[in-house]
Amino acid sequence: MRSTFAGFTTAQLALRASQYGLDVTGQNISNVNTNGYTRQVVDQISLNLQNAGRYATVANVGYGTLVTGISQVRDPYLDIRFRNEVAKVGEADVKLAGLQEIESILDEIAKDGIQTQLSDLNTMLQKLSSNVSSKEYENMVKSSADSLTKYLNQCAKQLETIRSNHEYNLTEVEIPEINNILENITELNKSIKNGQINGTPALELLDQRNVLIDQLASYVKISVSYVPTKISDSLTIDELKIDLVGENNTINLLNHLDHVNFEIPSGTTQLNIVDKDGNPVKDANNVVIGEDVFS
């Protein structure tokens, strides 16, 4: 036998699950243009009391549906592909921007440049070779050589300005931005962990963290992984780990609540990675990790 009000309980649970579904659908629609938002779904299971007391029979019929939580629809494989590709795009964009600046100075197609100056000097030298004793042609050669020298000096100054601008952008804009992203991810990790321990999925915080990880991937090539960590017998959470992927090795940038910083010491062109205490990070061979970025 079943309880007199078992049918009402089944209907009540179904209505509640449907209400959650409508709420989540509204949430998804209202955030369709929200940057970084991940579509959410209702997690529900079939409710079947295996030990229903005196109402238990050989063939128990379920008691409806039970909502167990709200989760995100996110494909880890697509995340990996996106972050790998956005790293390549970021590198290509930086190279393209630099080459375009150089092209504007050493443009030999759209305007008269070094080739024109060299051709003019070559012409003057040929004329002088036919008129060796002519002061007029000698002065013309000197004038052409002087014009070429001034043009080369002008180009050199403009190239040096480009270099200085890129150095400033790296040391004063991009490096602080990378460090700020790592710090913000660490703070979000702390908030996400506290929320999950207290029973909330912290989905919006996960979205914010994913946006920051995507931004970090646009600066450096990274590998993202999640390490299951047991909090209690009934709760396991995923702790975030981010590694910098190099040509020959990987360097840990962030391990849940700890992260490194990038720095370029004043007066140098050496990019170093330091830990939370400011000590240089070393590789497996006990060699300080660093690279001359402006060589």
C-alpha positions as CSV (number, residue, x, y, z in Angstrom):
1,M,0.0,0.0,0.0
2,R,1.0,3.6,-0.6
3,S,0.4,6.6,1.6
4,T,-2.9,8.3,1.1
5,F,-1.1,11.5,0.1
6,A,1.7,10.0,-1.9
7,G,0.2,11.2,-5.1
8,F,0.0,14.7,-3.8
9,T,3.6,14.5,-2.7
10,T,4.6,13.4,-6.2
11,A,2.7,16.3,-7.8
12,Q,4.2,18.8,-5.3
13,L,7.7,17.7,-6.1
14,A,7.1,17.8,-9.8
15,L,5.7,21.3,-9.5
16,R,8.6,22.4,-7.5
17,A,11.1,21.0,-10.0
18,S,9.2,22.7,-12.9
19,Q,9.3,26.0,-11.0
20,Y,13.1,25.6,-10.6
21,G,13.3,24.8,-14.3
22,L,11.3,28.0,-15.2
23,D,13.5,30.1,-12.9
24,V,16.7,28.8,-14.4
25,T,15.3,29.3,-17.9
26,G,14.5,32.9,-17.0
27,Q,18.0,33.3,-15.6
28,N,19.6,31.9,-18.8
29,I,17.5,34.2,-21.0
30,S,18.1,37.3,-19.0
31,N,21.9,36.7,-19.1
32,V,22.2,35.8,-22.8
33,N,24.3,38.9,-23.3
34,T,26.2,38.8,-20.0
35,N,30.0,38.5,-20.6
36,G,31.2,35.1,-19.4
37,Y,27.9,33.7,-18.4
38,T,27.5,29.9,-18.6
39,R,24.1,28.4,-19.2
40,Q,22.7,26.7,-16.1
41,V,20.5,23.6,-15.8
42,V,18.5,22.0,-13.0
43,D,20.0,18.8,-11.6
44,Q,17.2,16.4,-10.6
45,I,16.9,12.7,-9.8
46,S,14.0,10.3,-9.5
47,L,12.9,9.9,-5.9
48,N,12.4,6.3,-4.9
49,L,12.4,5.5,-1.2
50,Q,14.0,2.1,-0.9
51,N,12.9,1.7,2.8
52,A,9.4,3.0,2.9
53,G,8.5,1.4,6.2
54,R,5.2,-0.4,6.4
55,Y,4.4,0.8,2.9
56,A,7.3,-1.1,1.3
57,T,6.3,-3.6,-1.3
58,V,8.2,-5.9,-3.8
59,A,7.7,-3.4,-6.6
60,N,8.1,0.1,-5.2
61,V,7.0,3.0,-7.4
62,G,8.9,6.2,-7.3
63,Y,7.7,9.3,-5.4
64,G,8.4,11.8,-8.1
65,T,11.5,13.9,-8.8
66,L,13.9,15.6,-6.5
67,V,16.0,18.7,-7.3
68,T,19.5,18.2,-6.1
69,G,21.0,21.5,-7.3
70,I,21.8,23.9,-10.2
71,S,24.9,23.3,-12.4
72,Q,26.6,24.8,-15.4
73,V,26.6,23.4,-19.0
74,R,30.3,23.8,-19.8
75,D,32.6,21.7,-22.0
76,P,36.1,21.4,-20.5
77,Y,37.5,20.3,-23.9
78,L,36.2,23.5,-25.6
79,D,37.7,25.5,-22.8
80,I,41.1,23.9,-23.4
81,R,40.9,24.5,-27.2
82,F,39.8,28.1,-26.8
83,R,42.6,29.0,-24.3
84,N,45.2,27.3,-26.5
85,E,44.0,29.2,-29.6
86,V,43.5,32.6,-27.8
87,A,47.1,32.3,-26.6
88,K,48.3,32.0,-30.3
89,V,46.0,34.8,-31.3
90,G,47.4,37.1,-28.6
91,E,51.0,36.3,-29.6
92,A,50.2,36.9,-33.3
93,D,48.4,40.2,-32.5
94,V,51.4,41.5,-30.6
95,K,53.8,40.6,-33.4
96,L,51.5,42.1,-36.0
97,A,51.1,45.4,-34.1
98,G,54.9,45.6,-33.8
99,L,55.5,44.8,-37.4
100,Q,52.9,47.4,-38.5
101,E,54.7,50.1,-36.5
102,I,58.0,49.1,-38.1
103,E,56.3,49.1,-41.5
104,S,55.1,52.6,-41.0
105,I,58.8,53.7,-40.7
106,L,60.5,51.4,-43.1
107,D,57.8,51.4,-45.8
108,E,59.5,50.9,-49.1
109,I,56.2,50.5,-51.1
110,A,53.8,53.3,-50.2
111,K,56.4,56.1,-49.9
112,D,60.0,56.9,-50.8
113,G,62.3,55.4,-48.3
114,I,65.8,54.0,-47.9
115,Q,65.8,52.4,-51.3
116,T,65.1,55.7,-53.0
117,Q,67.9,57.4,-51.0
118,L,70.3,54.7,-51.9
119,S,69.4,54.8,-55.6
120,D,69.9,58.6,-55.6
121,L,73.3,58.2,-54.0
122,N,74.2,55.5,-56.5
123,T,73.2,57.8,-59.4
124,M,75.3,60.7,-58.0
125,L,78.3,58.4,-57.6
126,Q,78.0,57.2,-61.2
127,K,77.9,60.8,-62.4
128,L,80.9,61.7,-60.3
129,S,82.8,58.7,-61.7
130,S,82.4,60.3,-65.2
131,N,83.3,63.8,-63.9
132,V,86.0,63.1,-61.3
133,S,87.4,66.6,-61.1
134,S,83.9,68.3,-61.0
135,K,83.3,70.1,-57.7
136,E,79.6,70.3,-58.7
137,Y,79.1,66.5,-58.9
138,E,81.3,66.0,-55.7
139,N,78.9,68.3,-53.8
140,M,75.9,66.5,-55.2
141,V,77.3,63.2,-53.9
142,K,78.0,64.7,-50.5
143,S,74.4,66.1,-50.4
144,S,72.9,62.8,-51.3
145,A,75.0,61.0,-48.7
146,D,74.0,63.5,-46.1
147,S,70.3,63.0,-46.9
148,L,70.7,59.3,-46.6
149,T,72.5,59.6,-43.3
150,K,69.9,61.9,-41.9
151,Y,67.1,59.6,-43.1
152,L,68.8,56.6,-41.4
153,N,69.2,58.5,-38.2
154,Q,65.6,59.5,-38.3
155,C,64.5,55.9,-38.8
156,A,66.7,54.8,-35.9
157,K,65.2,57.3,-33.6
158,Q,61.7,56.2,-34.5
159,L,62.6,52.6,-34.1
160,E,64.0,53.4,-30.7
161,T,60.8,55.1,-29.7
162,I,58.8,52.0,-30.7
163,R,61.1,49.9,-28.6
164,S,60.7,52.2,-25.6
165,N,56.9,52.2,-26.0
166,H,56.8,48.4,-26.0
167,E,59.1,48.2,-23.0
168,Y,56.8,50.6,-21.1
169,N,53.7,48.8,-22.2
170,L,55.1,45.5,-21.0
171,T,56.5,46.7,-17.7
172,E,53.8,49.2,-16.7
173,V,50.7,47.7,-18.3
174,E,50.8,44.1,-19.2
175,I,52.9,42.6,-16.4
176,P,50.8,44.4,-13.7
177,E,47.7,43.2,-15.4
178,I,48.8,39.6,-15.4
179,N,49.7,39.9,-11.7
180,N,46.3,41.5,-11.0
181,I,44.5,38.7,-12.8
182,L,46.4,36.0,-10.8
183,E,45.6,37.8,-7.6
184,N,41.9,38.2,-8.5
185,I,41.6,34.5,-9.4
186,T,43.1,33.6,-6.1
187,E,40.6,35.7,-4.2
188,L,37.8,34.1,-6.2
189,N,39.1,30.7,-5.4
190,K,38.8,31.6,-1.7
191,S,35.2,32.8,-2.1
192,I,34.2,29.8,-4.2
193,K,35.6,27.4,-1.7
194,N,33.9,29.1,1.2
195,G,30.6,29.1,-0.7
196,Q,30.8,25.5,-1.7
197,I,31.6,24.5,1.9
198,N,28.5,26.5,3.0
199,G,26.4,24.6,0.5
200,T,26.1,27.1,-2.4
201,P,27.5,26.3,-5.9
202,A,28.9,29.8,-6.5
203,L,28.1,29.6,-10.2
204,E,28.4,33.3,-10.8
205,L,31.8,33.3,-9.1
206,L,32.9,30.4,-11.3
207,D,31.8,32.5,-14.3
208,Q,33.9,35.4,-13.1
209,R,36.9,33.1,-12.6
210,N,36.5,31.6,-16.1
211,V,36.5,35.1,-17.6
212,L,39.8,35.9,-15.8
213,I,41.3,32.6,-16.9
214,D,40.4,33.4,-20.5
215,Q,42.0,36.8,-20.1
216,L,45.2,35.3,-18.7
217,A,45.3,32.8,-21.6
218,S,45.4,35.8,-24.0
219,Y,48.7,36.9,-22.4
220,V,50.5,33.6,-21.8
221,K,50.0,30.0,-22.8
222,I,48.6,28.1,-19.9
223,S,47.3,24.7,-18.8
224,V,44.3,24.6,-16.5
225,S,43.5,21.7,-14.3
226,Y,41.2,21.0,-11.3
227,V,42.4,18.9,-8.4
228,P,39.6,17.1,-6.4
229,T,40.1,17.9,-2.7
230,K,38.2,16.1,0.0
231,I,36.8,18.5,2.6
232,S,34.7,16.0,4.5
233,D,33.2,12.5,4.0
234,S,30.3,14.1,2.1
235,L,32.0,17.0,0.3
236,T,34.8,17.1,-2.3
237,I,35.6,20.4,-4.1
238,D,37.8,21.1,-7.1
239,E,40.8,23.3,-6.5
240,L,42.2,25.2,-9.4
241,K,45.7,24.8,-10.7
242,I,47.2,26.9,-13.5
243,D,50.6,26.2,-15.2
244,L,52.6,28.2,-17.6
245,V,53.4,26.0,-20.6
246,G,56.9,26.6,-21.9
247,E,58.8,25.0,-24.8
248,N,60.7,22.5,-22.6
249,N,58.8,22.6,-19.2
250,T,55.9,23.9,-17.3
251,I,55.9,26.4,-14.4
252,N,53.2,26.5,-11.8
253,L,51.6,30.0,-11.8
254,L,48.7,29.4,-9.4
255,N,47.9,26.6,-7.0
256,H,44.4,27.3,-5.5
257,L,45.3,30.0,-2.9
258,D,48.9,30.6,-3.9
259,H,50.2,32.4,-7.0
260,V,53.4,33.7,-8.4
261,N,54.1,37.2,-9.8
262,F,55.9,38.4,-12.9
263,E,58.5,41.2,-12.5
264,I,61.1,43.0,-14.5
265,P,63.7,44.5,-12.1
266,S,64.4,48.2,-12.7
267,G,67.2,48.9,-15.1
268,T,67.0,45.4,-16.7
269,T,65.3,43.7,-19.5
270,Q,65.0,40.4,-17.6
271,L,61.5,39.0,-17.0
272,N,61.5,37.0,-13.7
273,I,58.9,34.9,-11.9
274,V,58.8,35.2,-8.1
275,D,56.8,33.4,-5.5
276,K,54.5,35.0,-2.9
277,D,57.6,35.9,-0.7
278,G,59.4,37.6,-3.6
279,N,61.9,34.9,-4.1
280,P,62.8,33.9,-7.7
281,V,61.2,30.7,-8.9
282,K,63.6,28.0,-10.0
283,D,63.2,25.1,-12.4
284,A,64.0,21.4,-11.7
285,N,67.7,22.0,-12.2
286,N,67.7,24.8,-9.6
287,V,68.1,27.5,-12.2
288,V,66.3,30.8,-11.8
289,I,63.4,31.0,-14.3
290,G,63.7,34.1,-16.4
291,E,64.1,35.5,-19.9
292,D,65.6,38.6,-21.5
293,V,62.4,39.9,-23.3
294,F,64.0,42.8,-25.1
295,S,67.2,41.2,-26.4
